[in-house]
Amino acid sequence: MNEKIDRRVLRTRTLLRKVLLDLASEKPLKSITVKELTDTAGLNRGTFYLHYQDIHDFYELYKNEILEQFNNIIKKLGHTRETTKPFMDPPSGFVRPFEYVLEEKQFFKIFMGFGGDTNISFQMTELINQQFINAYRANHQQMKSADIPVKQKYLFAYLASAYVGTIQFWIQRDFDLSPTDMTVLFSQISRLGSAHITFPV
C-alpha cells in the first residue's frame, strides 16, 4: 500500500513540476497561483497543500533537488591531481555536469535565463567552489580550509564563477554545443588562458 501511495505522490509531483515549467515559460514565477497550477494539472488544491505551503515552497524544494543532484555529480569528479593540459577526450565524469544541465534544460533555461532566479547561479558557484576546495584539501593531506593560501581561494572563486558563467552563456545560446564540446572548451579556457588560445574562424 505504501508503495502505491509513494508512486502516486511521485506521479503527482512530476506532473506539478511539468506544469510549473510550462507556466513559468510564459510568465514570472511570482504570477503563478496554486489554483492555476492545480487546475492546469487537473488536481485539486487540497492535494497540493498536503505537501507544500505555496508556490514558492514548491519551487524551492524543486530547485534544491536539482542543485543536490548537480552537487552529487560534481562530487564524483574525484580528487586526483590533474594534468595542466586541456582535455582532448574528456573523462565522462567531467562531461556529466553539462549533460545534467542539458537533461534538465527546461528548468535551467527558465530559471537561469533572463528574468529567472539569480540565486541559482550563486548557489551553483558556491557548490563548485566548495568542490575545488575539497579537491585541494584531499591533495594536500586534508589541509584545513583555513590554511589554504588566500590567492588559491581567489583562483577557485574565479574558476567557479567562470564555470557557471559558461553554463549560462550555453543556456542563452540554446545549447548549441554538445556537453563534450563544452567540457573541452572550458578546459582549454581555464588551463591555457585567454591570452594563449585562439579558435579557427
N, C-alpha and C positions, 0 to 999 in steps of 0.2 A: 504493500500500500504506500509506504513512504517513497519507494522508487517511482511510483506513478505520480505522486504529488511533486517530487523533485523534478521529474520530466516536464510536468505541466508548468511549474514555476519557471523552468529554463526556457520553455517554448514561449511563455508569456513575456519574459524578459527580452528574448531575442526579437520578438515581434515589436515590442515597445521601442527597442533601440533602432530598429529599421525605420519605424515610423518617425521617430525623433530626428534621424538623419535626413529623411525626406523633407520633413517640415523645416528643419534648420537650414536646408539648402535654399529655402525660399524666403526665410525671414529670420531676424535675430532670435537667439535662444530666449531672451527675456520676454519676447512677444508670444511665445508658445504657452498655452494654458494646459492644465491637466485635462480639462474637458475636451479640448481639441485633440490632444494626443490620444486619449482613450476612445473618443468617438471614431477617429480615423482608424484606430487599431481594431475597432469592433469589440471593445471591452468596456466594462463599467468602471466608474471611478473608485468604487469600493475595492476592487481588485488591486488597483494601483496603490491606494492608501494602506493596504495591508503590508506593503513592503517599503514604501517611500513616503517622505514627508511632502515633497513638492517637486516641481520640475528641476530646480537647482540641485536638490538632493539626488535625484535620479541621474542627472548628468554627471555630478561629481563622482558618484560610485562607478559609473561607466568609464569616466576619464581615468580614475585611479586604477581600474583594472587594466586599461590599455597601457598605462605607464608602468604598472607592475610587470606586465608581460614583456614590455620593452626592456625593463631593468633586468629581468631574468635572462633575456637574450644577451645583453652586453656583458653580464657577469660571466658568461661562458666563453668570452674571448680569450681567457687564460692569462697567466701572469708570467709567461716566459719572456725573456729578452728578445726583442725583435731586431731584424736587420735594419739598417738605415736606408736600404734601397727600396724604391717603390714596388708595390706588387705588380707582377705581370700576370700571374694566375693566382688570385687571392684565395686563401683558405675559406671554406664555406662559412665558418664562424664569423668572419669579418663581413661577409656578404649578407648574412642573416638579418642584421638590423634594418638594412634597406629593404630586404624582402618583406619584413614585417610591416613596415610603413606602407609598402605597396599593397599588401594584403588588406590593410585597414585604410585604404586610400580615401574612402568617402569620409571617414571620421577626420582624418588629418587634413584633407582639403577644406573641410568646413571649419574646423576649429583651430587649425594652424594657418589658415589663409587670412586674407584681408578681412578685418572686422570680426575675427574669431576670438579665441581665448588666449590672451597674451601670456597667461600663467603657464600654459603648456610648454612653450619654448623655454621659459625659465626653469621649469621643473625637469625637462629633459636635459638641459645643460648641466644642472646640478647632478643628475644621475650619472652622466658621462664623466663629469669632473671627478666624482667620487670613485668611479671605476679606474680612472687614471691614478688616483691616489692609492687605491688598493693594490694595483699592479706594481706601483713604485715601491710600496712598503714590502710587498711579497718578494721583490727582487733585492731588497736591502735588509735581509734578516728581520723582517717585521718591524722596521723602524717606526717609531711613534709618529703620528701625523704632525705633531708639534715640532718634530725635528727635521721635517722635510725643508730643504732650502727655500727661502721665500721666492727666489726667481724661478725655481722649479714649479712652484704653485701658480705663478703667473703664466708659465708655459701651459700648464694643464688647463687653466681658465681660458686661455686663448684658443687652444685646440678644441675644447668642448664647445665654445661659442661658435667657432668656425664650422664644426661638425653639424650643429643644429642649424646654423645659417645656410649651409649647403643643402640640407634636407628641405628647408623652407623654400629655397630657390627651385629645387627639383619639383616640389609640390606646385609652385606657381607656374612652372613650365609643363605641368600635367604629365610628369613622369616620362619625359622624353628620352631618358637614358635608362638602360637596364640596371638592376641592383649591382650586378658585377661591374659594369662600366662606372657606376658611381663609386664603388669601393676602390677601384684602380685610380680614378680621378682624384679622390680625396687623399689617397696615399701619395700620389705624385705631388699634389699641392703642399701637403703637410711635411713631406720628407725632403723635397727639393726646394721648396720656397718659390714665391712668385718671381724672384729675380733669376731663377735657373730653370724655368720651364716655359716652353713655347709649344703651341699647338698648330698643326698644319691648317692653312686657310681652306 
